[in-house]
Amino acid sequence: KSANPQWREQFDFHYFSDRKDMLDIEVWRKDNKKHEELLGTCQVDITALPVKQTNCLELPLEKHPGSLLMLIAVAPCTGVSISDLCVCPLGDPNERQQISQRFCIKNSFRDIKDIGFLQVKVLKAVDLMAADFSGKSDPFCVLELGNDMLQTHTVYKNLNPEWNKVFTFPIKDIHDVLEVTVFDEDGDKPPDFLGKVAIPLLSV
């Protein structure tokens, strides 16, 4: 019940400079669980923003009254990676030794924000639900940690997909929960939900 909401949320998007991506933003109003209304949209051209600085932008909503105030920073991505199983970032013994040194007790207070990182190997799924009329699904897997999100490729027409991907996340809050969700790709339509598991970091 506010015409001037303050969210103060931070989201990290993993942007690759060889792509000409636009950041699309939508503002929605919720009356109840069933009724939603689009209050406006706006776009930000990432390639036009200065790098390595925080840009304060006031973005007017297209075809609707109101504007959004946002802070957007384009910075080199550290600690996040997607790789194949055979070239896993922690597979190199020298790298493991460097990481052990980085997080040893005597270096604990060198960088308070550098809590650590989480590496997840997404191997496969077994006996998924069939979402298509053909009795198959087109599954892909989404990993979310805090406001970070990474995903696998889609394996088409398969109820037992193998992804064999390795995902590395920086940890910002040790109380975060890793959420792993499997979806069925459905063309231009929103993907269908196939299942989900939640893993608290403190349980690892």
C-alpha positions in Angstrom: 0.0 0.0 0.0 2.6 2.5 -1.1 3.1 4.7 -4.1 6.8 5.3 -3.1 8.1 1.9 -2.2 11.7 1.3 -1.0 13.0 -2.2 -1.6 16.8 -1.8 -1.0 17.5 -5.2 -2.6 20.7 -6.1 -4.3 20.9 -8.5 -7.3 24.0 -9.9 -9.0 23.7 -10.8 -12.7 26.5 -12.5 -14.5 27.0 -10.4 -17.6 29.4 -11.4 -20.5 30.7 -8.4 -22.4 30.6 -10.1 -25.8 26.8 -10.0 -25.7 24.7 -6.8 -26.3 22.2 -7.4 -23.5 19.7 -5.0 -22.2 18.6 -5.1 -18.6 14.8 -5.4 -18.6 12.9 -4.2 -15.5 9.2 -4.7 -14.8 7.2 -3.2 -11.9 4.1 -5.2 -10.8 1.2 -4.5 -8.4 -0.3 -7.4 -6.4 -3.9 -7.2 -5.1 -3.9 -10.8 -3.9 -2.5 -14.1 -4.9 -4.5 -14.3 -8.2 -4.6 -10.7 -9.4 -1.5 -8.9 -10.7 -1.2 -5.7 -12.7 1.8 -4.4 -14.7 2.7 -0.9 -13.5 5.4 -0.2 -16.0 8.6 -1.3 -17.7 12.0 0.2 -18.4 15.4 -0.8 -20.0 19.0 -0.2 -19.3 21.7 -0.6 -22.0 24.5 -2.2 -20.0 27.1 -1.5 -22.7 26.5 2.2 -22.4 27.4 2.3 -18.7 30.9 3.3 -17.4 32.7 0.3 -16.0 34.1 -0.1 -12.4 31.8 2.6 -10.9 28.4 2.8 -9.3 25.9 4.5 -11.6 22.9 6.2 -10.0 20.0 6.1 -12.6 16.5 7.5 -12.4 14.5 5.5 -15.0 11.1 6.7 -16.1 8.6 3.9 -16.6 7.5 3.5 -20.2 3.8 4.4 -20.9 3.1 4.7 -17.2 3.6 7.3 -14.5 6.4 7.0 -12.1 10.1 6.2 -12.2 12.7 3.8 -10.6 15.8 4.9 -8.7 18.6 2.3 -9.1 22.3 1.9 -8.5 24.0 -0.2 -11.2 27.6 -1.2 -11.1 29.4 -3.0 -14.0 32.4 -4.7 -12.5 34.7 -7.7 -13.3 33.1 -10.9 -12.1 35.0 -12.7 -9.3 34.3 -16.0 -7.8 31.5 -17.1 -10.1 32.1 -19.7 -12.8 30.4 -22.4 -14.9 32.6 -25.1 -16.2 32.5 -28.7 -17.5 33.2 -31.5 -15.1 36.5 -32.3 -16.7 37.9 -28.8 -16.1 36.6 -28.2 -12.6 38.2 -25.1 -11.0 39.1 -27.1 -7.8 40.7 -30.0 -9.8 44.1 -28.4 -9.8 46.1 -29.2 -6.6 48.0 -25.9 -6.8 44.7 -24.0 -6.8 43.4 -26.0 -3.8 46.6 -25.1 -1.9 46.1 -21.4 -2.7 42.5 -21.6 -1.5 43.6 -23.3 1.7 46.1 -20.5 2.3 43.5 -17.8 1.5 41.1 -19.2 4.1 43.6 -20.2 6.8 43.1 -18.9 10.4 45.8 -16.2 10.2 44.1 -14.7 7.1 40.6 -14.8 8.6 40.3 -11.0 9.1 42.1 -9.9 6.0 38.8 -9.5 4.1 35.7 -9.8 6.3 33.4 -10.0 3.2 35.3 -12.9 1.7 33.5 -15.6 3.6 34.2 -18.4 1.1 32.6 -20.0 -1.8 30.5 -22.9 -2.7 31.1 -25.3 -5.6 28.3 -27.5 -6.9 28.6 -30.3 -9.4 25.3 -30.9 -11.1 25.6 -34.4 -12.5 22.2 -35.6 -13.6 18.5 -36.1 -12.7 16.7 -39.4 -12.6 13.0 -40.3 -13.4 11.7 -36.8 -13.9 8.1 -36.1 -14.6 7.0 -36.1 -18.2 5.8 -32.6 -19.1 5.2 -33.0 -22.9 2.6 -35.0 -24.8 5.4 -37.2 -26.1 6.0 -38.6 -22.6 9.3 -36.7 -22.4 10.6 -33.4 -20.9 13.1 -30.8 -21.9 14.8 -30.3 -18.5 17.2 -27.7 -17.3 18.4 -27.0 -13.8 18.5 -23.6 -12.0 20.7 -22.9 -9.0 20.0 -20.0 -6.7 22.1 -18.8 -3.7 20.8 -15.6 -2.2 20.2 -13.3 -5.2 22.7 -15.1 -7.4 21.4 -17.4 -10.1 23.1 -19.8 -12.5 21.6 -22.5 -14.8 22.5 -25.5 -16.9 21.8 -26.0 -20.6 18.6 -27.8 -21.6 18.7 -31.5 -22.4 15.9 -32.1 -24.9 13.4 -35.1 -24.8 14.9 -36.8 -21.8 13.6 -37.9 -18.3 17.1 -38.8 -17.1 19.2 -35.8 -18.3 23.0 -35.6 -17.6 24.4 -32.0 -17.3 27.8 -32.6 -15.8 28.4 -29.0 -15.0 30.3 -27.3 -12.2 29.0 -24.1 -10.6 31.0 -21.9 -8.3 29.3 -19.2 -6.1 30.9 -16.7 -3.7 29.2 -17.0 -0.3 27.9 -13.7 1.1 25.9 -15.0 4.0 26.6 -18.3 5.7 22.9 -18.6 6.6 21.8 -18.6 2.9 20.1 -21.6 1.4 21.0 -23.2 -2.0 17.9 -23.8 -4.0 18.1 -26.2 -6.9 15.1 -26.3 -9.2 14.4 -28.4 -12.3 12.2 -26.9 -15.1 10.9 -28.1 -18.4 11.7 -25.7 -21.2 8.4 -24.9 -23.1 9.4 -22.7 -26.0 8.1 -19.1 -25.6 5.9 -20.1 -22.7 7.0 -19.9 -19.1 8.9 -23.1 -18.1 7.0 -25.9 -16.3 8.1 -26.8 -12.7 9.5 -30.4 -12.4 10.9 -30.3 -8.9 13.0 -28.6 -6.3 15.4 -29.2 -3.4 16.7 -26.7 -0.8 20.0 -27.1 0.9 21.0 -24.8 3.8 24.7 -23.9 3.7 25.1 -24.7 7.4 24.1 -28.3 6.6 27.0 -28.7 4.2 
